[in-house]
């Protein structure tokens, strides 16, 4: 079960690979400024993850209009995430939780995915400007997508 709505969101600083090199992305940098949608996903270069992030990229303006930024989190390296984003024209900030610390803090570990090891489960969180979890969902299976209409509704309220 993911952490509960109403909880203080666990802060994190994770690496993202950009054209400038490796940069730190810190959740609390958004506190007081804008809401944040956190999208945990199992692995880059997989079909469902690619579709999810291409779809979210196509609708990114909707999240901006709702005053939110979107951050994708997986256990892939930032270098793999960058290659995946470039190959698929994904325009979302992707951060690497290689050590699974943030995945564990949000309680969304998916054990033994396809027999290769633990990954992040597919999950969505809306973190308010105040740093409090406004929406939390972990899908029943990695092949199922979060309820993005519910995510947007949480942002709009």
C-alpha positions as a Markdown table, in Angstrom:
| # | Residue | x | y | z |
|---|---|---|---|---|
| 1 | Unk | 0.0 | 0.0 | 0.0 |
| 2 | Unk | 1.4 | 3.4 | -0.9 |
| 3 | Unk | 1.7 | 6.1 | 1.8 |
| 4 | Unk | -1.6 | 7.6 | 2.8 |
| 5 | Unk | -3.3 | 10.7 | 1.6 |
| 6 | Unk | -2.8 | 13.4 | 4.2 |
| 7 | Unk | 0.8 | 12.2 | 5.0 |
| 8 | Unk | 3.8 | 14.5 | 4.6 |
| 9 | Unk | 5.5 | 13.5 | 1.4 |
| 10 | Unk | 8.9 | 12.1 | 1.9 |
| 11 | Unk | 11.4 | 14.6 | 0.5 |
| 12 | Unk | 14.1 | 13.4 | -1.9 |
| 13 | Unk | 17.0 | 14.5 | -4.0 |
| 14 | Unk | 17.6 | 12.3 | -7.0 |
| 15 | Unk | 19.7 | 12.5 | -10.1 |
| 16 | Unk | 18.4 | 13.4 | -13.5 |
| 17 | Unk | 20.4 | 13.4 | -16.8 |
| 18 | Unk | 20.0 | 16.5 | -18.9 |
| 19 | Unk | 21.9 | 18.1 | -21.7 |
| 20 | Unk | 24.0 | 19.9 | -19.0 |
| 21 | Unk | 24.9 | 16.6 | -17.3 |
| 22 | Unk | 23.7 | 15.0 | -14.1 |
| 23 | Unk | 21.6 | 17.4 | -12.0 |
| 24 | Unk | 19.9 | 17.1 | -8.6 |
| 25 | Unk | 16.1 | 17.2 | -8.5 |
| 26 | Unk | 14.7 | 17.9 | -5.1 |
| 27 | Unk | 11.0 | 17.5 | -4.4 |
| 28 | Unk | 10.8 | 20.2 | -1.7 |
| 29 | Unk | 12.1 | 22.8 | -4.3 |
| 30 | Unk | 8.4 | 22.8 | -5.5 |
| 31 | Unk | 7.0 | 23.3 | -2.0 |
| 32 | Unk | 5.3 | 26.7 | -1.7 |
| 33 | Unk | 5.6 | 27.1 | -5.5 |
| 34 | Unk | 3.5 | 24.4 | -7.2 |
| 35 | Unk | 2.0 | 20.9 | -6.9 |
| 36 | Unk | 4.0 | 17.9 | -8.0 |
| 37 | Unk | 2.7 | 14.7 | -9.7 |
| 38 | Unk | 5.1 | 11.8 | -9.0 |
| 39 | Unk | 4.8 | 8.9 | -11.4 |
| 40 | Unk | 6.6 | 5.8 | -10.3 |
| 41 | Unk | 7.2 | 3.3 | -13.1 |
| 42 | Unk | 8.9 | -0.1 | -13.3 |
| 43 | Unk | 11.4 | 0.2 | -16.1 |
| 44 | Unk | 12.3 | 2.3 | -19.1 |
| 45 | Unk | 12.2 | 0.7 | -22.5 |
| 46 | Unk | 9.1 | -1.4 | -21.7 |
| 47 | Unk | 5.8 | -1.1 | -23.6 |
| 48 | Unk | 3.4 | 0.1 | -20.9 |
| 49 | Unk | 5.9 | 2.5 | -19.4 |
| 50 | Unk | 6.7 | 4.0 | -22.8 |
| 51 | Unk | 3.0 | 4.4 | -23.6 |
| 52 | Unk | 2.3 | 6.0 | -20.3 |
| 53 | Unk | 5.1 | 8.5 | -20.6 |
| 54 | Unk | 4.4 | 9.4 | -24.2 |
| 55 | Unk | 0.7 | 10.0 | -23.3 |
| 56 | Unk | 1.6 | 12.1 | -20.3 |
| 57 | Unk | 4.1 | 14.1 | -22.4 |
| 58 | Unk | 1.4 | 14.7 | -25.0 |
| 59 | Unk | -0.8 | 16.1 | -22.2 |
| 60 | Unk | 1.9 | 18.0 | -20.2 |
| 61 | Unk | 0.2 | 21.3 | -20.8 |
| 62 | Unk | -2.8 | 20.1 | -18.9 |
| 63 | Unk | -0.7 | 19.6 | -15.8 |
| 64 | Unk | 1.0 | 22.9 | -16.2 |
| 65 | Unk | -2.4 | 24.6 | -16.5 |
| 66 | Unk | -3.3 | 22.9 | -13.2 |
| 67 | Unk | -0.2 | 24.4 | -11.6 |
| 68 | Unk | 1.8 | 21.2 | -11.4 |
| 69 | Unk | 5.1 | 19.8 | -12.5 |
| 70 | Unk | 5.5 | 16.1 | -13.3 |
| 71 | Unk | 8.4 | 13.9 | -12.2 |
| 72 | Unk | 8.9 | 10.3 | -13.3 |
| 73 | Unk | 10.7 | 8.0 | -10.9 |
| 74 | Unk | 12.2 | 4.5 | -11.7 |
| 75 | Unk | 15.1 | 2.3 | -10.6 |
| 76 | Unk | 16.8 | 2.7 | -14.0 |
| 77 | Unk | 20.1 | 4.7 | -14.1 |
| 78 | Unk | 19.8 | 8.3 | -15.2 |
| 79 | Unk | 21.7 | 7.4 | -18.4 |
| 80 | Unk | 19.1 | 4.7 | -19.4 |
| 81 | Unk | 16.3 | 7.1 | -18.6 |
| 82 | Unk | 17.9 | 9.8 | -20.8 |
| 83 | Unk | 18.3 | 7.4 | -23.7 |
| 84 | Unk | 14.7 | 6.2 | -23.3 |
| 85 | Unk | 13.4 | 9.7 | -23.2 |
| 86 | Unk | 15.3 | 10.7 | -26.3 |
| 87 | Unk | 14.3 | 7.6 | -28.2 |
| 88 | Unk | 10.6 | 8.2 | -27.4 |
| 89 | Unk | 10.4 | 12.1 | -27.3 |
| 90 | Unk | 9.5 | 12.0 | -23.6 |
| 91 | Unk | 9.6 | 15.5 | -22.2 |
| 92 | Unk | 9.1 | 14.8 | -18.5 |
| 93 | Unk | 11.7 | 15.2 | -15.7 |
| 94 | Unk | 12.9 | 11.6 | -15.0 |
| 95 | Unk | 14.9 | 10.8 | -11.9 |
| 96 | Unk | 16.8 | 7.7 | -10.9 |
| 97 | Unk | 16.0 | 5.9 | -7.7 |
| 98 | Unk | 18.7 | 3.3 | -8.4 |
| 99 | Unk | 19.0 | 2.4 | -4.7 |
| 100 | Unk | 15.2 | 2.2 | -4.3 |
| 101 | Unk | 15.3 | 4.5 | -1.2 |
| 102 | Unk | 12.4 | 6.7 | -2.5 |
| 103 | Unk | 10.5 | 3.8 | -3.8 |
| 104 | Unk | 10.7 | 2.3 | -0.3 |
| 105 | Unk | 9.8 | 5.6 | 1.4 |
| 106 | Unk | 6.6 | 5.8 | -0.7 |
| 107 | Unk | 6.0 | 2.1 | -0.1 |
| 108 | Unk | 5.6 | 1.2 | -3.8 |
| 109 | Unk | 8.2 | -1.6 | -4.2 |
| 110 | Unk | 7.2 | -4.2 | -6.8 |
| 111 | Unk | 9.0 | -7.4 | -5.7 |
| 112 | Unk | 10.7 | -9.6 | -8.3 |
| 113 | Unk | 9.3 | -8.0 | -11.5 |
| 114 | Unk | 9.5 | -10.7 | -14.2 |
| 115 | Unk | 12.0 | -12.6 | -12.1 |
| 116 | Unk | 14.7 | -9.9 | -12.5 |
| 117 | Unk | 14.5 | -8.1 | -9.2 |
| 118 | Unk | 12.6 | -5.4 | -7.3 |
| 119 | Unk | 11.5 | -2.3 | -9.1 |
| 120 | Unk | 9.2 | 0.6 | -8.5 |
| 121 | Unk | 5.5 | -0.4 | -8.8 |
| 122 | Unk | 3.4 | 1.7 | -11.1 |
| 123 | Unk | 2.0 | 4.4 | -8.9 |
| 124 | Unk | 0.9 | 8.1 | -8.9 |
| 125 | Unk | 1.0 | 10.7 | -6.2 |
| 126 | Unk | -0.1 | 14.3 | -6.1 |
| 127 | Unk | 1.9 | 16.3 | -3.7 |
| 128 | Unk | 0.4 | 19.7 | -2.8 |
| 129 | Unk | 2.4 | 22.9 | -2.6 |
| 130 | Unk | 2.3 | 22.3 | 1.2 |
| 131 | Unk | 4.2 | 19.0 | 0.8 |
| 132 | Unk | 1.2 | 16.9 | 1.8 |
| 133 | Unk | 0.0 | 13.9 | -0.2 |
| 134 | Unk | -3.3 | 14.8 | -1.9 |
| 135 | Unk | -3.7 | 11.7 | -4.0 |
| 136 | Unk | -2.0 | 8.2 | -3.8 |
| 137 | Unk | -2.6 | 5.2 | -6.1 |
| 138 | Unk | -0.6 | 2.1 | -6.8 |
| 139 | Unk | -2.0 | 0.0 | -9.6 |
| 140 | Unk | -2.8 | -3.6 | -9.0 |
| 141 | Unk | -0.4 | -4.8 | -11.7 |
| 142 | Unk | 2.4 | -3.1 | -13.6 |
| 143 | Unk | 0.5 | -3.5 | -16.8 |
| 144 | Unk | -2.3 | -1.2 | -15.5 |
| 145 | Unk | -2.1 | 2.6 | -15.7 |
| 146 | Unk | -3.0 | 5.0 | -12.9 |
| 147 | Unk | -6.3 | 6.9 | -13.0 |
| 148 | Unk | -5.1 | 10.1 | -14.6 |
| 149 | Unk | -8.5 | 11.7 | -14.5 |
| 150 | Unk | -8.4 | 11.2 | -10.7 |
| 151 | Unk | -4.9 | 12.7 | -10.6 |
| 152 | Unk | -6.1 | 15.8 | -12.5 |
| 153 | Unk | -9.2 | 16.1 | -10.2 |
| 154 | Unk | -6.9 | 16.0 | -7.2 |
| 155 | Unk | -4.8 | 18.8 | -8.8 |
| 156 | Unk | -7.9 | 20.8 | -9.6 |
| 157 | Unk | -9.4 | 20.6 | -6.0 |
